[in-house]
């Protein structure tokens, strides 16, 4: 009988070790190893597993074509908006304030007008809505909308320095709220 009693603690120890390893596995495999998004960004959902962002071209104010891959090496906050989208219009000033809060070498805000207008239209619209700090980008053929599977606007996608989508938000967010800025600074500095 004494031999059976000594086996029970060993079995219990093995079970506890297995449980501890399972808990560690879950913790270490958490999406992007980032803290929970702040309350000001309730729609921001972390990717279960980061995936490469689509390589789609869009234009700047001068008509030059750009691809997201050009921005590798820094965190990108890609925002798809349109002038006819009321929630988009409401969040543009917050995106402009965010772009001034974090250096573009750390976090680059790329707000792309998918409303089928031209660069002059986008520039005037941004200036008229308190968002002139944002660079003018347009995607008149809505290639970004198709590539990211946007079923609603605004769509905001967080892309890490390796070019992988790590989070997305469908709908508006308060991107310049203090907790959002702190969260995005932390996210950009850990990458």
N, C-alpha and C positions, 0 to 999 in steps of 0.2 A: 503493500500500500504506500509506503513513503515515496516510492519511485513515481507513482501516479500524481502525488501532490506536487512534486517538483516539476512535472511537465506542464501543469496548469499555468504557473507563472510564466513559463517560457512561451506558451501559446498566447497568453495575454500580452506579453511583451511584443511578440511578432504582430499581433493584431493592431496594437497601438502604433507600432512603427509603420505598418501599412497604411493606417488611417492618416498619420502625420504626412507620409509621402503623398497620399492622394490630395490632402489639403494643399500642400506645397505645389503640386502639379497644377491645381486649379488656380492658385494665386499667380504662379509664374506664367501661366498661359493666358492670363486675362488680356483682353484687347488692348493693344498698344501700350500696356503697362502705364497707363495714364490715370490720373485721378478722375473721379466722377465729374462730369461737366457741371458748371455752376448753375444756380437757380435761374439766373438771367438768360440762360440758353437752354430752356427746357426741351427744345426739339433737337438738340445736338445729340446724335447717337454715334457712339464709338463703333468702328468696324470690328466685327468678330475676328477677322484676320485681314490685315492690310493687303490690298491688291494694287497692282500697277494702274496708275491713272491713264485714261485713254490719251493717245497722242493725236490731238485734234488741233487744227490750225484756226486761228482767229486773227483779227486785224487790230492795229492800233490807230491812233488819230491820223497818222500820216499814210495809212494804207499798207504799212509793212505787215507781213504775216508773222505770227508767233505761234509756237507750240509750248505746251506746259513743260516739256522737257528742258526748255531754255532756262527755267527757273530752278533747276535742281541745285541742291546745296543749301537751300533755305526752305522754311515752312511757308506754304502758300495757302491763303484763304481765298478760294475761287468762289465768286458770287455771280450767279446768273440772274439778271433782272430785266425788266422791260418797263417802259414808261407808262403803259396801260395797266400795270400791276400795282394796285394801291398798297399792299403790304411791302412791295419792293421799294416804292417811293418813300414810305415811312422809315425804312431801315437804312437807306442810303446815307443820311447824315451820320448815323452811328458808325457805319463802315468807314466814312471819311475821318471821323475822330479816332477810330481804332488805328487807321493807317498812320496817323500822326503820333500815336502813343507808343508804338513799338517800331524800332528801326527796320527799314525794309531789308536789311542784311539778315535779320532774324525772322521776320514775318512779313511777307509781301501780300498785300490785299489786291487781288485782281478781280475787279468788278466788270463783268462783260454784259453789255446791252445786247439782248437777243430779240429785241423788238422790231427788227428789220429796217431801222432807220440808218442814216449815215453817221459818220464821225462828228460832223458839225451839229447834227441833231442831238447826239449823245452829250457832247461837250456843253451845249446850251442847256440841256435838261439838267445835267449834274450841277452846273453853276446856279441855275434857278431854284434848285432844291437843297442848297447847303452842302453839296458834296463835291465842290470843285477841287478838293485835295486829292480826289481819286483820279488815276490815269484813265484816259479814254480808251476803251477796248470795245469792239463790236463783233458780233457773230451774226451777220445778216442771213446766212443760210442755215442757222440753228443747228450746226453740226455738234456743238457742245451739248445742247439739249438732248439730241439723239444719243450721243456717245455716253452721257451720264445717266440716261434713262430718266430724265426729269419729267415727272408727271404733274408737277406744280411749281410755281414760282412764288417767292424767290427760292432758289436752291443754293446752298452754300456747302462747299466741300473743302475739308482740310486735307492738304497733301503734304506729306513729310518730305524732308530733304532728299530722300531716295526716290521720290516720285510716286509714292504709294498713297492711295486714299486711306486715311486713318479715321475719318469721321465725316458725317454729313448732317445737314439740317434742312428739312423741307418746311418752308414757312419762315416768317421773320424772327429775328432775334435781337436782343439788345446788346450788340457787339461792343459797345463802348462803356457798358456798365463796369464799375471797378472790379467786380469779381470775374467778369468775362475777360477783361484785359489782363488781370493777374493770371488767370487760367491759361490764356493763350501765350503769355510770356513764358510761363512755366513749360508749357507744351513745346514751344519753339526752342527753349534752352536745353531741353532734355534730348533733343534729336541731333 
